[in-house]
């Protein structure tokens, strides 16, 4: 999900759900958890959300806690196209 949001900060929850292969309700729950953890900020403008990822948040698991969300996204985005497919 983070990769989808990093590639397209204006993406709709239903589109994230379709790309990831989970329900829209699960996407809503995960976004709420990411917001609560400080990983993600959601700015609502009318019916449109804009998502901003905080890349400096450390990963939660103790084995990866020396890495940040930004490190993870950098690793995942290597060799990825910069424009999302629509």
N, C-alpha and C positions, 0 to 999 in steps of 0.2 A: 504494500500500500504506500509506504513512504516513497518508493521509487516513482509510482504513478503521480503522487502529489508533487514531488520534486520536478518531474518533467512537465507537469501542467498544473500550476497552482489554482487554476479556475475550473478544474475538472469537476463534474457532477458526481455525487455519491453513487448513482446508479451505474455510471460509466466505470468507476473504480470497481464496483461489485462485479460487473461483467468481465473486466480485464483480469481480475484476481481470481474469479470463480467462487465467490462467496455471496451471501445475501446482502441486500442493501442495509438491512437491520444490523448485520454483523459489522458492516463498514461504519455505521453510525456509532456503534459501541466502541470499536477500536479507535475511531477519531476522538471520542470523548476521553478514552483512557490516555491517548497520546497528548491531548490537551492538558489533562490533569497532571501528567508527568512533566510537563513543560517542554515536550519535544515539538509540539505543534501549536500554532496560533491560528485561529479561524476568525476572519473578519467578514461579517455578513453585511451585504449591501443589497437591500431588497430581497430578492429570491436567490441571489448569487453569493456564493462563498468564495473567499480567497484564502488559500492556505499558505502559511509561512512556516518553514521548518527551522528549528534552532539547531544548527550543526554542532554546537559546542557541548550539547548534553552527552554525558558519558553513557555507554551501553550498560544495561542493568545487570547482566550476568557477570559474576565475579571473574570468570575467565576472560571476558572481553571488556571489563570495566576500564582498562587502560586506553580503549578506543572510544571515539565519539560517533555520534550519529552521522556527522559529516564524513568521517573516515569510511563508514559503511557505505554511504551513498557514493562517495568517490570511487570505491572499489566496484560497486554495482554498475555505475555509469560508464566505466571504462569499456570502450568499444560499443557503446550504445548510441543509436541515432539521437540527435539532439531534439528533433521534433517528434511529438507523439503521433501515432497513427490514429486517424479518425475515420 
